[in-house]
């Protein structure tokens, strides 16, 4: 049986990933989409921690890649100035 920390991390990762996907899919503007990517970053971190605690390296490596993609999403929607055009 998994310990409480691992279970809590996995449930947070799962729930925050679903909410982030909803935020991004709503296409409610750059700010909402950007904060959706922030939530995806938190979800990826939780998945990586849960993967490390359970030695699930397939899940961990997937979320390392998703973490990098989500950081780019944060940059694109919250940090970078919108291109004119």
N, CA, C and O atoms as CSV, one atom per row, in Angstrom:
chain,resi,resn,atom,element,x,y,z
A,1,UNK,N,N,0.842,-1.191,0.000
A,1,UNK,CA,C,0.000,0.000,0.000
A,1,UNK,C,C,0.887,1.254,0.000
A,1,UNK,O,O,1.885,1.331,0.717
A,2,UNK,N,N,0.498,2.215,-0.812
A,2,UNK,CA,C,1.277,3.445,-0.909
A,2,UNK,C,C,1.098,4.289,0.342
A,2,UNK,O,O,0.059,4.245,1.000
A,3,UNK,N,N,2.135,5.059,0.658
A,3,UNK,CA,C,2.012,5.923,1.821
A,3,UNK,C,C,1.160,7.147,1.507
A,3,UNK,O,O,0.848,7.426,0.349
A,4,UNK,N,N,0.800,7.850,2.533
A,4,UNK,CA,C,-0.104,8.992,2.413
A,4,UNK,C,C,0.465,10.104,1.537
A,4,UNK,O,O,-0.271,10.709,0.757
A,5,UNK,N,N,1.763,10.384,1.652
A,5,UNK,CA,C,2.377,11.445,0.849
A,5,UNK,C,C,2.286,11.120,-0.642
A,5,UNK,O,O,1.915,11.972,-1.449
A,6,UNK,N,N,2.623,9.897,-0.993
A,6,UNK,CA,C,2.569,9.499,-2.401
A,6,UNK,C,C,1.152,9.573,-2.931
A,6,UNK,O,O,0.921,10.062,-4.037
A,7,UNK,N,N,0.214,9.094,-2.153
A,7,UNK,CA,C,-1.196,9.144,-2.566
A,7,UNK,C,C,-1.659,10.583,-2.737
A,7,UNK,O,O,-2.334,10.901,-3.716
A,8,UNK,N,N,-1.310,11.452,-1.804
A,8,UNK,CA,C,-1.696,12.863,-1.891
A,8,UNK,C,C,-1.062,13.526,-3.125
A,8,UNK,O,O,-1.724,14.291,-3.827
A,9,UNK,N,N,0.210,13.235,-3.384
A,9,UNK,CA,C,0.882,13.797,-4.567
A,9,UNK,C,C,0.185,13.369,-5.853
A,9,UNK,O,O,-0.051,14.185,-6.743
A,10,UNK,N,N,-0.142,12.083,-5.941
A,10,UNK,CA,C,-0.789,11.577,-7.151
A,10,UNK,C,C,-2.174,12.188,-7.348
A,10,UNK,O,O,-2.537,12.535,-8.472
A,11,UNK,N,N,-2.950,12.325,-6.280
A,11,UNK,CA,C,-4.282,12.926,-6.419
A,11,UNK,C,C,-4.187,14.405,-6.772
A,11,UNK,O,O,-4.969,14.898,-7.585
A,12,UNK,N,N,-3.224,15.127,-6.160
A,12,UNK,CA,C,-3.027,16.528,-6.524
A,12,UNK,C,C,-2.619,16.633,-7.988
A,12,UNK,O,O,-3.154,17.460,-8.726
A,13,UNK,N,N,-1.671,15.796,-8.411
A,13,UNK,CA,C,-1.195,15.819,-9.792
A,13,UNK,C,C,-2.327,15.543,-10.767
A,13,UNK,O,O,-2.454,16.215,-11.790
A,14,UNK,N,N,-3.137,14.562,-10.448
A,14,UNK,CA,C,-4.249,14.201,-11.326
A,14,UNK,C,C,-5.287,15.321,-11.408
A,14,UNK,O,O,-5.686,15.727,-12.500
A,15,UNK,N,N,-5.715,15.808,-10.265
A,15,UNK,CA,C,-6.737,16.864,-10.237
A,15,UNK,C,C,-6.257,18.158,-10.852
A,15,UNK,O,O,-6.989,18.798,-11.607
A,16,UNK,N,N,-5.028,18.554,-10.537
A,16,UNK,CA,C,-4.516,19.810,-11.085
A,16,UNK,C,C,-4.295,19.691,-12.594
A,16,UNK,O,O,-4.459,20.674,-13.317
A,17,UNK,N,N,-3.930,18.518,-13.072
A,17,UNK,CA,C,-3.782,18.311,-14.510
A,17,UNK,C,C,-5.105,18.443,-15.243
A,17,UNK,O,O,-5.160,19.010,-16.334
A,18,UNK,N,N,-6.172,17.921,-14.648
A,18,UNK,CA,C,-7.500,18.026,-15.260
A,18,UNK,C,C,-7.951,19.488,-15.297
A,18,UNK,O,O,-8.448,19.961,-16.319
A,19,UNK,N,N,-7.779,20.199,-14.186
A,19,UNK,CA,C,-8.177,21.611,-14.136
A,19,UNK,C,C,-7.341,22.434,-15.124
A,19,UNK,O,O,-7.876,23.303,-15.812
A,20,UNK,N,N,-6.041,22.167,-15.196
A,20,UNK,CA,C,-5.173,22.891,-16.132
A,20,UNK,C,C,-5.601,22.637,-17.576
A,20,UNK,O,O,-5.643,23.564,-18.385
A,21,UNK,N,N,-5.915,21.393,-17.899
A,21,UNK,CA,C,-6.363,21.077,-19.260
A,21,UNK,C,C,-7.648,21.827,-19.592
A,21,UNK,O,O,-7.812,22.317,-20.709
A,22,UNK,N,N,-8.551,21.919,-18.632
A,22,UNK,CA,C,-9.793,22.666,-18.839
A,22,UNK,C,C,-9.487,24.146,-19.081
A,22,UNK,O,O,-10.049,24.761,-19.987
A,23,UNK,N,N,-8.600,24.706,-18.273
A,23,UNK,CA,C,-8.259,26.120,-18.423
A,23,UNK,C,C,-7.661,26.411,-19.798
A,23,UNK,O,O,-8.006,27.410,-20.429
A,24,UNK,N,N,-6.773,25.545,-20.260
A,24,UNK,CA,C,-6.141,25.752,-21.561
A,24,UNK,C,C,-7.162,25.554,-22.680
A,24,UNK,O,O,-7.170,26.309,-23.652
A,25,UNK,N,N,-8.014,24.556,-22.550
A,25,UNK,CA,C,-8.970,24.244,-23.620
A,25,UNK,C,C,-10.085,25.283,-23.749
A,25,UNK,O,O,-10.687,25.407,-24.816
A,26,UNK,N,N,-10.367,26.025,-22.687
A,26,UNK,CA,C,-11.415,27.043,-22.748
A,26,UNK,C,C,-11.061,28.199,-23.678
A,26,UNK,O,O,-11.951,28.892,-24.171
A,27,UNK,N,N,-9.776,28.409,-23.919
A,27,UNK,CA,C,-9.319,29.497,-24.782
A,27,UNK,C,C,-9.939,30.827,-24.356
A,27,UNK,O,O,-10.500,31.567,-25.164
A,28,UNK,N,N,-9.816,31.102,-23.047
A,28,UNK,CA,C,-10.398,32.323,-22.474
A,28,UNK,C,C,-9.414,33.482,-22.433
A,28,UNK,O,O,-9.626,34.443,-21.693
A,29,UNK,N,N,-8.365,33.409,-23.198
A,29,UNK,CA,C,-7.387,34.492,-23.248
A,29,UNK,C,C,-6.034,34.045,-22.735
A,29,UNK,O,O,-5.893,32.992,-22.114
A,30,UNK,N,N,-5.045,34.877,-23.014
A,30,UNK,CA,C,-3.664,34.560,-22.663
A,30,UNK,C,C,-3.460,34.364,-21.170
A,30,UNK,O,O,-2.725,33.466,-20.759
A,31,UNK,N,N,-4.093,35.182,-20.364
A,31,UNK,CA,C,-3.888,35.101,-18.917
A,31,UNK,C,C,-4.395,33.780,-18.343
A,31,UNK,O,O,-3.684,33.128,-17.578
A,32,UNK,N,N,-5.604,33.382,-18.699
A,32,UNK,CA,C,-6.169,32.118,-18.207
A,32,UNK,C,C,-5.346,30.939,-18.724
A,32,UNK,O,O,-5.045,30.010,-17.973
A,33,UNK,N,N,-4.984,30.978,-20.001
A,33,UNK,CA,C,-4.171,29.907,-20.582
A,33,UNK,C,C,-2.816,29.844,-19.882
A,33,UNK,O,O,-2.335,28.757,-19.561
A,34,UNK,N,N,-2.204,30.990,-19.645
A,34,UNK,CA,C,-0.913,31.030,-18.951
A,34,UNK,C,C,-0.987,30.435,-17.564
A,34,UNK,O,O,-0.107,29.673,-17.163
A,35,UNK,N,N,-2.040,30.781,-16.820
A,35,UNK,CA,C,-2.195,30.212,-15.479
A,35,UNK,C,C,-2.523,28.727,-15.547
A,35,UNK,O,O,-2.195,27.978,-14.626
A,36,UNK,N,N,-3.161,28.296,-16.617
A,36,UNK,CA,C,-3.351,26.863,-16.829
A,36,UNK,C,C,-2.009,26.160,-16.962
A,36,UNK,O,O,-1.820,25.068,-16.428
A,37,UNK,N,N,-1.073,26.788,-17.677
A,37,UNK,CA,C,0.263,26.208,-17.809
A,37,UNK,C,C,1.012,26.220,-16.480
A,37,UNK,O,O,1.781,25.300,-16.202
A,38,UNK,N,N,0.801,27.245,-15.654
A,38,UNK,CA,C,1.401,27.254,-14.315
A,38,UNK,C,C,0.897,26.038,-13.530
A,38,UNK,O,O,1.674,25.358,-12.860
A,39,UNK,N,N,-0.390,25.778,-13.619
A,39,UNK,CA,C,-0.961,24.622,-12.937
A,39,UNK,C,C,-0.414,23.320,-13.516
A,39,UNK,O,O,-0.169,22.370,-12.773
A,40,UNK,N,N,-0.220,23.265,-14.838
A,40,UNK,CA,C,0.412,22.091,-15.456
A,40,UNK,C,C,1.826,21.891,-14.902
A,40,UNK,O,O,2.237,20.754,-14.669
A,41,UNK,N,N,2.574,22.973,-14.690
A,41,UNK,CA,C,3.923,22.876,-14.116
A,41,UNK,C,C,3.840,22.234,-12.732
A,41,UNK,O,O,4.609,21.325,-12.421
A,42,UNK,N,N,2.911,22.705,-11.903
A,42,UNK,CA,C,2.747,22.133,-10.562
A,42,UNK,C,C,2.361,20.652,-10.650
A,42,UNK,O,O,2.846,19.831,-9.872
A,43,UNK,N,N,1.497,20.325,-11.591
A,43,UNK,CA,C,1.088,18.936,-11.784
A,43,UNK,C,C,2.288,18.081,-12.184
A,43,UNK,O,O,2.459,16.979,-11.664
A,44,UNK,N,N,3.112,18.572,-13.094
A,44,UNK,CA,C,4.300,17.822,-13.524
A,44,UNK,C,C,5.265,17.593,-12.363
A,44,UNK,O,O,5.833,16.509,-12.226
A,45,UNK,N,N,5.446,18.611,-11.533
A,45,UNK,CA,C,6.333,18.472,-10.374
A,45,UNK,C,C,5.793,17.407,-9.424
A,45,UNK,O,O,6.548,16.577,-8.919
A,46,UNK,N,N,4.485,17.434,-9.184
A,46,UNK,CA,C,3.879,16.429,-8.302
A,46,UNK,C,C,4.016,15.028,-8.893
A,46,UNK,O,O,4.309,14.077,-8.168
A,47,UNK,N,N,3.803,14.892,-10.221
A,47,UNK,CA,C,3.965,13.584,-10.864
A,47,UNK,C,C,5.409,13.111,-10.768
A,47,UNK,O,O,5.654,11.932,-10.512
A,48,UNK,N,N,6.376,14.017,-10.969
A,48,UNK,CA,C,7.786,13.623,-10.872
A,48,UNK,C,C,8.126,13.167,-9.450
A,48,UNK,O,O,8.839,12.180,-9.265
A,49,UNK,N,N,7.619,13.881,-8.456
A,49,UNK,CA,C,7.869,13.484,-7.066
A,49,UNK,C,C,7.228,12.128,-6.768
A,49,UNK,O,O,7.856,11.263,-6.157
A,50,UNK,N,N,5.989,11.944,-7.196
A,50,UNK,CA,C,5.321,10.655,-6.995
A,50,UNK,C,C,6.041,9.533,-7.718
A,50,UNK,O,O,6.156,8.425,-7.195
A,51,UNK,N,N,6.525,9.815,-8.918
A,51,UNK,CA,C,7.258,8.804,-9.690
A,51,UNK,C,C,8.566,8.440,-8.991
A,51,UNK,O,O,8.947,7.270,-8.961
A,52,UNK,N,N,9.252,9.428,-8.434
A,52,UNK,CA,C,10.504,9.155,-7.727
A,52,UNK,C,C,10.242,8.313,-6.479
A,52,UNK,O,O,11.005,7.395,-6.177
A,53,UNK,N,N,9.175,8.620,-5.762
A,53,UNK,CA,C,8.851,7.873,-4.539
A,53,UNK,C,C,8.448,6.427,-4.825
A,53,UNK,O,O,8.615,5.555,-3.973
A,54,UNK,N,N,7.923,6.175,-6.010
A,54,UNK,CA,C,7.471,4.821,-6.352
A,54,UNK,C,C,8.374,4.131,-7.368
A,54,UNK,O,O,8.064,3.035,-7.835
A,55,UNK,N,N,9.494,4.773,-7.712
A,55,UNK,CA,C,10.430,4.231,-8.717
A,55,UNK,C,C,9.755,3.955,-10.051
A,55,UNK,O,O,10.069,2.969,-10.717
A,56,UNK,N,N,8.837,4.814,-10.439
A,56,UNK,CA,C,8.142,4.690,-11.730
A,56,UNK,C,C,8.825,5.625,-12.719
A,56,UNK,O,O,8.379,6.752,-12.934
A,57,UNK,N,N,9.909,5.148,-13.317
A,57,UNK,CA,C,10.752,6.013,-14.137
A,57,UNK,C,C,10.125,6.346,-15.480
A,57,UNK,O,O,10.473,7.365,-16.076
A,58,UNK,N,N,9.220,5.528,-15.970
A,58,UNK,CA,C,8.510,5.883,-17.210
A,58,UNK,C,C,7.650,7.119,-16.974
A,58,UNK,O,O,7.669,8.054,-17.775
A,59,UNK,N,N,6.898,7.125,-15.881
A,59,UNK,CA,C,6.064,8.278,-15.536
A,59,UNK,C,C,6.933,9.501,-15.251
A,59,UNK,O,O,6.602,10.614,-15.658
A,60,UNK,N,N,8.030,9.290,-14.559
A,60,UNK,CA,C,8.928,10.399,-14.235
A,60,UNK,C,C,9.534,11.030,-15.470
A,60,UNK,O,O,9.566,12.255,-15.590
A,61,UNK,N,N,10.017,10.202,-16.397
A,61,UNK,CA,C,10.645,10.760,-17.599
A,61,UNK,C,C,9.622,11.468,-18.480
A,61,UNK,O,O,9.937,12.488,-19.094
A,62,UNK,N,N,8.406,10.941,-18.550
A,62,UNK,CA,C,7.344,11.615,-19.308
A,62,UNK,C,C,7.101,13.001,-18.727
A,62,UNK,O,O,6.945,13.967,-19.474
A,63,UNK,N,N,7.069,13.106,-17.420
A,63,UNK,CA,C,6.753,14.392,-16.801
A,63,UNK,C,C,7.923,15.355,-16.774
A,63,UNK,O,O,7.723,16.557,-16.602
A,64,UNK,N,N,9.135,14.858,-16.940
A,64,UNK,CA,C,10.268,15.769,-17.148
A,64,UNK,C,C,10.073,16.488,-18.482
A,64,UNK,O,O,10.271,17.700,-18.579
A,65,UNK,N,N,9.685,15.732,-19.503
A,65,UNK,CA,C,9.422,16.338,-20.818
A,65,UNK,C,C,8.228,17.286,-20.747
A,65,UNK,O,O,8.289,18.393,-21.281
A,66,UNK,N,N,7.143,16.865,-20.096
A,66,UNK,CA,C,5.968,17.731,-19.979
A,66,UNK,C,C,6.273,18.983,-19.166
A,66,UNK,O,O,5.743,20.054,-19.463
A,67,UNK,N,N,7.114,18.865,-18.150
A,67,UNK,CA,C,7.532,20.018,-17.359
A,67,UNK,C,C,8.187,21.068,-18.261
A,67,UNK,O,O,7.867,22.253,-18.176
A,68,UNK,N,N,9.110,20.621,-19.128
A,68,UNK,CA,C,9.792,21.552,-20.038
A,68,UNK,C,C,8.793,22.207,-20.989
A,68,UNK,O,O,8.859,23.414,-21.222
A,69,UNK,N,N,7.878,21.427,-21.535
A,69,UNK,CA,C,6.847,21.975,-22.432
A,69,UNK,C,C,5.977,22.985,-21.692
A,69,UNK,O,O,5.651,24.040,-22.236
A,70,UNK,N,N,5.604,22.669,-20.466
A,70,UNK,CA,C,4.735,23.555,-19.680
A,70,UNK,C,C,5.449,24.841,-19.281
A,70,UNK,O,O,4.825,25.901,-19.230
A,71,UNK,N,N,6.742,24.763,-18.998
A,71,UNK,CA,C,7.529,25.977,-18.717
A,71,UNK,C,C,7.507,26.883,-19.946
A,71,UNK,O,O,7.369,28.100,-19.820
A,72,UNK,N,N,7.644,26.290,-21.133
A,72,UNK,CA,C,7.561,27.078,-22.359
A,72,UNK,C,C,6.181,27.726,-22.476
A,72,UNK,O,O,6.078,28.879,-22.894
A,73,UNK,N,N,5.119,27.001,-22.112
A,73,UNK,CA,C,3.766,27.573,-22.142
A,73,UNK,C,C,3.635,28.751,-21.194
A,73,UNK,O,O,3.015,29.756,-21.542
A,74,UNK,N,N,4.206,28.646,-20.004
A,74,UNK,CA,C,4.192,29.766,-19.057
A,74,UNK,C,C,4.914,30.958,-19.674
A,74,UNK,O,O,4.410,32.081,-19.637
A,75,UNK,N,N,6.088,30.716,-20.239
A,75,UNK,CA,C,6.835,31.798,-20.879
A,75,UNK,C,C,6.015,32.435,-22.003
A,75,UNK,O,O,5.898,33.657,-22.088
A,76,UNK,N,N,5.456,31.591,-22.853
A,76,UNK,CA,C,4.736,32.085,-24.029
A,76,UNK,C,C,3.503,32.905,-23.665
A,76,UNK,O,O,3.241,33.933,-24.291
A,77,UNK,N,N,2.749,32.470,-22.669
A,77,UNK,CA,C,1.479,33.126,-22.369
A,77,UNK,C,C,1.542,34.157,-21.240
A,77,UNK,O,O,0.700,35.054,-21.190
A,78,UNK,N,N,2.517,34.055,-20.337
A,78,UNK,CA,C,2.557,35.005,-19.216
A,78,UNK,C,C,3.759,35.945,-19.229
A,78,UNK,O,O,3.687,37.035,-18.661
A,79,UNK,N,N,4.855,35.549,-19.863
A,79,UNK,CA,C,6.065,36.352,-19.787
A,79,UNK,C,C,6.352,37.110,-21.074
A,79,UNK,O,O,6.593,38.317,-21.053
A,80,UNK,N,N,6.326,36.404,-22.183
A,80,UNK,CA,C,6.654,37.004,-23.477
A,80,UNK,C,C,5.581,38.001,-23.881
A,80,UNK,O,O,4.389,37.775,-23.674
A,81,UNK,N,N,6.018,39.090,-24.451
A,81,UNK,CA,C,5.071,40.056,-25.015
A,81,UNK,C,C,4.420,39.454,-26.243
A,81,UNK,O,O,5.089,38.791,-27.036
A,82,UNK,N,N,3.135,39.672,-26.411
A,82,UNK,CA,C,2.422,39.153,-27.580
A,82,UNK,C,C,2.958,39.825,-28.836
A,82,UNK,O,O,3.090,41.047,-28.904
A,83,UNK,N,N,3.260,39.000,-29.817
A,83,UNK,CA,C,3.788,39.527,-31.095
A,83,UNK,C,C,2.717,40.337,-31.810
A,83,UNK,O,O,1.547,39.957,-31.835
A,84,UNK,N,N,3.132,41.458,-32.392
A,84,UNK,CA,C,2.192,42.254,-33.193
A,84,UNK,C,C,1.917,41.518,-34.501
A,84,UNK,O,O,2.804,40.875,-35.063
A,85,UNK,N,N,0.706,41.618,-34.964
A,85,UNK,CA,C,0.447,40.991,-36.253
A,85,UNK,C,C,-0.885,40.485,-36.412
A,85,UNK,O,O,-1.214,39.935,-37.463
